[in-house]
Amino acid sequence: MVLAIRPELVWLGSLPTGGEGIPLGRLKPLRDRDIYTGIWWYADNPTHYNGDGRPATAQKGEAWFVDRSRALARAIRTIKDDKESRRLQEEFFDKTGQQ
């Protein structure tokens, strides 16, 4: 995505090689149980690089950006249109006597 919106920040020639983007799995027993700690990202990616950026292109980044933007817009619309969550919250507070 950065190639699409801020290409001057991307230095493709400086991308790590030799498996550096592969998560190390140092907290695998926790992650296998969907448990995350404050240090989970560092445990897997101590250089803060994840994946393999070499196949990246501005076109792929633009497509990903458009897709994620549309998904976010749909989520916001869905949340704004939802009336049931508010109704259930009021029902809960009425039944428990809380405000």
N, C-alpha and C positions, 0 to 999 in steps of 0.2 A: 504494500500500500504506500509506503514511503516513496518508492520509486515513482509512483503516480502523482503524489501531492507535493513532495519535496525532494526531487531527485538529486539535488546538490548535497544532500546529507548522506547519500549512499555511495560507498566505495566498494564496488563489487570485487575489485582486485585485492582487497584486504580481508575477504571472508575466510574464516578458518577452514581448514581441511583436516583430514585424518580422524574423523569421527567426533570432533569437538562438540557438535550440536546434539549428540545423542545423550539423553538423560542417563545419569549414573545410577539411579535407583537406590540411593543410599537410605531412603525411608520407605522402601517398597512394602514391607509388612503393614505399615500404616496406610499407605496409599491404596493398597489392595482392598482395604476396608473403608475407603472413602474418608479417611481421617487426614486432615491437613493441619500442619503446625505453622507457626509464624516463619519458619525457616525452610519450608518445603521447597520453594523455588531454588534457593541456594544449594540445598541437598542434591537436587538433580542437575543443576546448571551453575556450578561455581564461578564460571566466567560470564554468566548472565546471557549466554548465547544458546539458543535452542533451535534445532531444525537444521535445514540446509538452504541457505539463501541463494545459492548459485543458480538455480533454475528460474529465479525471480525475473519478472519483466514489468514494465510500467503498465502494460495491457492487463496482465494478471492482477496487479494491484488495483487497478481501476475497477475491474470486474468484482473483486472481493469487496472493495469499498462500497460500490453501489449495492451489492447484495446485503452487506451488513447494515447499511443505511436504511434500506427498505425494511429489513427485519426489525430494526429499532423503531422505525415509524409505525409498523404494524403493532408492535408491543405497546407503544405509547397510546395508540388509538384504542387497543383492546382494554387497557387499564382505564383510560378515561371513560369508555363506554360501559364498564362494569358497574352494575348497581347492586349485585348480590353481595359482594364483600362488605359494602357499607351497611346493607340491611342486616347481615349476619353479625357484624360488629355491634350494631345497636341492639340486636336481640340478645347478644351475650351480656352487654352491660345492663340491659333491663333485667335479665334473669339473675345477675349477680349483685345488683344494687350498686354498681360502680358507675362513676361518671368519667 
